[in-house]
Amino acid sequence: MVSYSYNQYKSLPVMSERTVIELLALKLSGEATAADLAELEKLIEKNPDSVYHQEIFQQVFSNKADNEDLDAYYHRHRLKYKEGLVFAEEKIPVFNYFKKASYLLVACSLILLVSIAGFFTYKANQPASIYNTEISSGDVVRKNILLPDGTKISLNANSKILYDKDMNHHSERAVKLIGEAFFDVSHNPKRPFVIKTNKLSIKVLGTAFNVKAYPTERETEATLLRGSIELSVNHSNAKKTILKPFEKFALIDQSSGKMIMKVLRIMPVKVAGEEYTQEVAWIENKLVFANETFEQLKPKLEKRFKVHLEIKNEYLNAYHFTGAFTEENLVETLAAMQLIKHFNFKIQGNDVKIY
């Protein structure tokens, strides 16, 4: 059962939330009209979190015996929780007012029960705020990780994952990612899986997706293969984004300081009769790119071959390349690209010059 603390309710807009609660109570008590139900549906559409209220209220209301008087039901729970009911009756004639309308009495009982449930379970169900376990990959090494909840992670090179080894005891299974990783999340609707990066927060129940969030790169991406994920941009008032399978969310930093957000459809890359999913090709140690310029390829080539690449002539950035490489070294990769567009290159140690 999902629980909310009194402070959580206190922070919500009172009028809209009370209206949702009243309409839910009408619905549960069987007194809702068609207009009431239509209004409730619109409010839930505007306030998606209200579906959680509905789930909670249905569970709580199901605990009332079919033949139990509503007044007796209310008093039974007041005796059970006593001072724990944090509703200030001395300030407003709550009970006398609610007795005039049975559905509001139900609403009062539900609010009080949810508040108390949240109060007694808040400490036990707080999301993990401290990551006590850290796993890093090297410059070249990729790592496969199995988290305590059964989630499988493939960690790309130069990446790091942080998590709490006791995540199964928190209301959220929270991890922090620096770099790139592919997640195959173990399904658990009671404990959402939350990934934090420097720029994005991603919430899932059970799904498979890739996240690329290197601090040195201007673009942060989340690519969904199956299931559904909810994304929000940290420190932003922008609406949350829901990705569908084979969609990619891209957050791009501009030189002006502004950020651009895009949702793109994933298209397979076709090379020599084979199809590749570019965004997750790295898991199979493949370098795949489609219609990309040297400027776009620069960080990918540097990361794969551990070199510093310098483009000497700006006009080369007008060249576009499509390719797929698995075991080829840097020289073989650049030589193959020369067959598409003419350019020269020079390698001195870890420095590569394109001209």
C-alpha positions as CSV (number, residue, x, y, z in Angstrom):
1,M,0.0,0.0,0.0
2,V,1.3,3.4,-0.9
3,S,1.5,5.8,2.1
4,Y,1.7,9.6,2.3
5,S,2.7,11.6,5.3
6,Y,0.7,14.6,6.6
7,N,3.4,16.9,5.5
8,Q,3.1,15.6,2.0
9,Y,-0.6,16.4,2.0
10,K,0.1,19.8,3.6
11,S,2.3,20.8,0.7
12,L,-0.3,20.1,-2.0
13,P,-2.8,22.6,-3.3
14,V,-5.6,22.4,-0.8
15,M,-8.6,23.2,-2.9
16,S,-7.8,20.9,-5.9
17,E,-6.8,18.0,-3.7
18,R,-9.8,18.3,-1.4
19,T,-12.1,18.4,-4.5
20,V,-10.5,15.2,-5.7
21,I,-10.9,13.5,-2.3
22,E,-14.5,14.6,-2.0
23,L,-15.4,13.3,-5.5
24,L,-13.5,10.0,-4.7
25,A,-15.6,9.7,-1.5
26,L,-18.8,10.3,-3.5
27,K,-17.7,7.6,-6.0
28,L,-16.9,5.1,-3.3
29,S,-20.1,5.7,-1.3
30,G,-22.2,5.2,-4.5
31,E,-23.6,8.8,-4.3
32,A,-21.7,10.2,-7.3
33,T,-23.7,11.6,-10.3
34,A,-22.5,11.3,-13.9
35,A,-21.4,15.0,-13.6
36,D,-19.4,14.2,-10.5
37,L,-17.6,11.3,-12.2
38,A,-16.9,13.4,-15.3
39,E,-15.4,16.1,-13.1
40,L,-13.3,13.6,-11.2
41,E,-12.0,12.2,-14.4
42,K,-10.9,15.7,-15.6
43,L,-9.2,16.4,-12.2
44,I,-7.3,13.2,-12.3
45,E,-6.1,14.0,-15.9
46,K,-4.9,17.4,-14.7
47,N,-3.3,15.9,-11.5
48,P,-1.9,12.4,-12.4
49,D,-0.8,11.9,-8.8
50,S,-4.5,11.6,-7.9
51,V,-4.6,8.1,-9.2
52,Y,-2.5,7.1,-6.2
53,H,-5.1,8.7,-3.9
54,Q,-7.7,6.6,-5.6
55,E,-5.8,3.4,-5.1
56,I,-5.2,4.2,-1.4
57,F,-8.8,5.2,-0.8
58,Q,-10.1,2.0,-2.4
59,Q,-7.9,-0.1,-0.3
60,V,-8.8,1.7,2.9
61,F,-12.5,1.8,2.1
62,S,-12.5,-1.9,1.4
63,N,-11.7,-2.5,5.1
64,K,-15.1,-1.2,6.2
65,A,-17.6,-3.9,6.8
66,D,-20.6,-3.8,4.4
67,N,-23.1,-3.4,7.2
68,E,-21.1,-1.0,9.3
69,D,-22.5,2.4,10.0
70,L,-20.4,5.3,8.7
71,D,-20.4,7.1,12.0
72,A,-19.2,3.9,13.8
73,Y,-16.6,3.4,11.1
74,Y,-15.2,6.9,11.7
75,H,-15.2,6.5,15.5
76,R,-13.6,3.1,15.3
77,H,-10.6,4.5,13.6
78,R,-10.4,7.5,15.9
79,L,-10.2,5.1,18.8
80,K,-7.6,3.1,17.0
81,Y,-5.3,6.0,16.2
82,K,-6.3,8.5,19.0
83,E,-3.9,11.5,19.1
84,G,-2.2,10.3,15.9
85,L,-5.1,11.8,13.9
86,V,-3.6,15.1,12.9
87,F,-6.8,16.8,11.9
88,A,-7.5,20.0,14.0
89,E,-11.1,19.5,15.0
90,E,-10.9,22.3,17.6
91,K,-10.3,24.8,14.9
92,I,-13.2,23.9,12.6
93,P,-16.3,21.8,13.4
94,V,-15.1,19.0,11.2
95,F,-17.1,16.1,12.7
96,N,-20.4,18.0,13.0
97,Y,-20.1,19.2,9.5
98,F,-19.2,15.8,8.1
99,K,-22.1,14.1,9.8
100,K,-24.4,16.1,7.6
101,A,-23.1,14.4,4.5
102,S,-22.0,10.7,4.6
103,Y,-19.6,11.0,1.7
104,L,-17.7,13.7,3.4
105,L,-17.5,11.6,6.5
106,V,-15.9,8.9,4.4
107,A,-13.5,11.5,3.0
108,C,-12.5,12.6,6.5
109,S,-11.8,9.0,7.5
110,L,-9.8,8.4,4.4
111,I,-7.7,11.6,4.8
112,L,-7.0,10.7,8.5
113,L,-6.1,7.1,7.8
114,V,-3.8,8.0,4.9
115,S,-2.1,10.7,7.1
116,I,-1.6,8.2,9.9
117,A,-0.3,5.5,7.6
118,G,2.2,7.9,6.2
119,F,3.3,9.0,9.7
120,F,4.0,5.6,11.0
121,T,5.7,4.3,7.8
122,Y,7.5,7.5,6.7
123,K,10.8,6.6,8.3
124,A,10.8,3.0,7.1
125,N,9.9,3.9,3.5
126,Q,12.1,7.0,2.9
127,P,14.0,6.8,-0.4
128,A,17.7,6.0,-0.1
129,S,19.5,9.3,0.2
130,I,23.0,7.9,0.7
131,Y,24.7,5.7,-1.8
132,N,26.9,3.3,0.1
133,T,28.1,1.2,-2.9
134,E,30.0,2.4,-5.9
135,I,31.1,0.5,-9.0
136,S,33.3,2.1,-11.7
137,S,34.5,0.9,-15.1
138,G,38.0,1.7,-16.5
139,D,39.0,3.5,-19.6
140,V,38.4,0.4,-21.7
141,V,36.7,-2.2,-19.5
142,R,32.9,-2.6,-19.5
143,K,31.2,-4.2,-16.5
144,N,28.1,-6.2,-16.1
145,I,26.4,-5.6,-12.7
146,L,23.6,-7.3,-10.8
147,L,21.9,-5.1,-8.3
148,P,20.4,-6.5,-5.0
149,D,16.8,-6.1,-6.5
150,G,17.7,-8.2,-9.6
151,T,18.2,-5.3,-12.0
152,K,20.9,-6.0,-14.6
153,I,23.2,-3.1,-15.6
154,S,25.8,-3.0,-18.4
155,L,28.2,-0.2,-17.5
156,N,30.1,1.5,-20.4
157,A,33.7,2.6,-20.2
158,N,34.5,5.7,-18.1
159,S,31.3,5.3,-16.2
160,K,30.2,5.0,-12.6
161,I,27.1,3.7,-10.8
162,L,26.2,4.4,-7.2
163,Y,23.5,2.7,-5.2
164,D,22.4,1.6,-1.7
165,K,22.9,-2.1,-1.0
166,D,19.8,-2.0,1.1
167,M,17.6,-0.6,-1.7
168,N,15.0,-3.4,-1.3
169,H,14.1,-1.8,2.0
170,H,13.3,1.6,0.7
171,S,10.2,3.0,-1.1
172,E,12.4,3.8,-4.1
173,R,15.3,1.9,-5.6
174,A,17.5,4.8,-6.2
175,V,20.8,4.8,-8.2
176,K,23.1,7.6,-9.5
177,L,24.8,7.3,-12.9
178,I,27.8,9.1,-14.2
179,G,28.6,8.1,-17.7
180,E,26.6,5.5,-19.7
181,A,24.8,2.4,-18.8
182,F,22.1,0.0,-20.1
183,F,19.4,-1.0,-17.6
184,D,17.2,-4.1,-17.5
185,V,15.1,-3.2,-14.5
186,S,13.5,-5.9,-12.3
187,H,9.8,-5.2,-12.1
188,N,8.5,-4.1,-8.8
189,P,5.5,-1.7,-8.8
190,K,5.7,-1.1,-5.1
191,R,9.3,0.2,-5.3
192,P,9.9,2.3,-8.4
193,F,13.4,2.4,-9.8
194,V,14.8,5.9,-10.0
195,I,18.0,6.9,-11.8
196,K,19.6,10.3,-11.1
197,T,22.1,12.0,-13.4
198,N,23.5,15.5,-13.3
199,K,20.7,16.7,-15.6
200,L,18.0,14.1,-15.6
201,S,15.8,12.0,-13.3
202,I,14.3,8.8,-14.7
203,K,11.5,6.8,-13.0
204,V,10.6,3.3,-14.0
205,L,8.9,0.2,-12.7
206,G,10.3,-2.5,-15.0
207,T,11.8,-1.9,-18.4
208,A,15.0,-1.9,-20.6
209,F,16.7,1.3,-21.6
210,N,20.0,3.1,-22.1
211,V,21.1,6.3,-20.4
212,K,24.1,8.3,-21.6
213,A,25.1,11.1,-19.3
214,Y,28.8,11.9,-19.5
215,P,29.7,15.1,-17.7
216,T,32.0,16.2,-20.5
217,E,29.4,15.9,-23.2
218,R,26.8,18.5,-24.1
219,E,24.1,15.9,-24.9
220,T,22.3,13.7,-22.3
221,E,20.2,10.8,-23.8
222,A,17.8,8.2,-22.6
223,T,16.8,5.5,-25.1
224,L,13.9,3.1,-24.4
225,L,13.7,-0.4,-25.9
226,R,10.7,-1.8,-23.9
227,G,8.3,-0.7,-21.2
228,S,7.9,2.9,-20.2
229,I,9.9,5.5,-18.4
230,E,9.2,8.9,-17.0
231,L,11.8,11.7,-17.3
232,S,12.1,15.0,-15.7
233,V,14.9,17.6,-16.1
234,N,16.6,18.5,-12.8
235,H,16.0,22.1,-11.6
236,S,13.5,22.7,-14.3
237,N,9.7,23.5,-14.4
238,A,9.4,21.6,-17.7
239,K,6.7,19.0,-17.9
240,K,7.6,15.3,-17.3
241,T,8.2,13.3,-20.5
242,I,6.9,9.8,-20.9
243,L,8.8,7.7,-23.4
244,K,7.4,4.9,-25.5
245,P,9.3,1.9,-26.8
246,F,11.9,2.8,-29.4
247,E,11.9,6.5,-28.5
248,K,14.9,8.6,-27.4
249,F,14.9,11.7,-25.2
250,A,17.8,14.1,-25.9
251,L,18.7,17.0,-23.7
252,I,21.2,19.3,-25.4
253,D,23.2,22.1,-23.8
254,Q,23.5,25.2,-26.1
255,S,26.5,27.5,-26.0
256,S,24.0,30.3,-25.0
257,G,23.3,28.4,-21.8
258,K,19.9,27.2,-22.8
259,M,18.8,23.6,-23.1
260,I,16.9,22.0,-26.0
261,M,14.8,18.9,-25.3
262,K,13.8,16.5,-28.1
263,V,11.9,13.2,-28.3
264,L,13.0,11.2,-31.4
265,R,12.0,7.9,-32.9
266,I,14.8,5.3,-33.0
267,M,15.5,4.2,-36.5
268,P,17.7,1.2,-37.3
269,V,21.0,1.9,-39.0
270,K,21.5,-0.2,-42.1
271,V,25.1,-1.0,-43.2
272,A,26.0,-3.7,-45.7
273,G,22.6,-5.4,-45.4
274,E,22.7,-5.5,-41.6
275,E,20.6,-3.5,-39.2
276,Y,21.9,-2.0,-36.0
277,T,20.4,0.0,-33.1
278,Q,22.9,2.7,-32.8
279,E,22.2,3.8,-29.3
280,V,22.9,0.4,-27.7
281,A,25.4,-1.0,-30.1
282,W,28.2,-0.4,-27.6
283,I,26.9,-3.3,-25.5
284,E,28.1,-5.6,-28.2
285,N,31.3,-3.7,-28.6
286,K,30.1,-2.1,-31.9
287,L,30.7,1.4,-33.1
288,V,27.7,2.4,-35.2
289,F,26.9,5.9,-36.6
290,A,24.5,7.2,-39.2
291,N,24.9,10.3,-41.2
292,E,27.1,11.9,-38.6
293,T,29.8,14.6,-39.1
294,F,33.4,14.5,-37.9
295,E,32.3,16.9,-35.1
296,Q,29.7,14.4,-33.9
297,L,32.0,11.5,-34.3
298,K,34.9,13.1,-32.4
299,P,33.8,12.1,-28.9
300,K,32.9,8.6,-30.0
301,L,36.2,7.9,-31.7
302,E,38.1,9.4,-28.8
303,K,36.2,7.3,-26.3
304,R,36.5,4.0,-28.3
305,F,40.2,4.3,-29.1
306,K,41.4,6.4,-26.1
307,V,42.9,9.2,-28.2
308,H,42.7,12.9,-28.6
309,L,41.3,13.9,-32.0
310,E,41.8,17.3,-33.6
311,I,40.0,18.4,-36.8
312,K,42.4,20.8,-38.5
313,N,40.1,22.0,-41.3
314,E,36.6,23.2,-40.5
315,Y,35.2,22.2,-43.9
316,L,35.6,18.6,-43.0
317,N,32.7,19.0,-40.6
318,A,30.5,19.2,-43.7
319,Y,31.3,15.5,-44.4
320,H,28.7,12.9,-43.2
321,F,29.5,9.3,-42.5
322,T,27.5,6.1,-41.9
323,G,29.3,3.0,-40.7
324,A,29.4,0.0,-38.3
325,F,32.7,-1.3,-36.8
326,T,33.4,-4.1,-34.4
327,E,37.0,-5.3,-34.3
328,E,38.6,-2.7,-36.5
329,N,41.4,-0.6,-34.9
330,L,41.7,3.2,-35.3
331,V,43.7,3.1,-38.5
332,E,41.3,0.6,-40.1
333,T,38.3,2.6,-39.1
334,L,39.7,5.9,-40.5
335,A,40.8,4.1,-43.7
336,A,37.3,2.8,-44.2
337,M,35.9,6.3,-43.7
338,Q,38.3,7.6,-46.3
339,L,36.5,5.4,-48.9
340,I,33.4,7.5,-48.3
341,K,34.9,11.0,-48.1
342,H,38.4,12.1,-48.9
343,F,40.6,13.4,-46.0
344,N,44.0,12.7,-44.5
345,F,45.0,11.8,-41.0
346,K,48.1,11.6,-38.9
347,I,48.6,9.6,-35.7
348,Q,51.3,10.5,-33.2
349,G,50.9,8.5,-30.0
350,N,47.5,9.3,-28.6
351,D,47.1,12.4,-30.8
352,V,45.2,12.2,-34.0
353,K,45.0,15.0,-36.5
354,I,42.4,15.1,-39.3
355,Y,43.1,17.4,-42.2
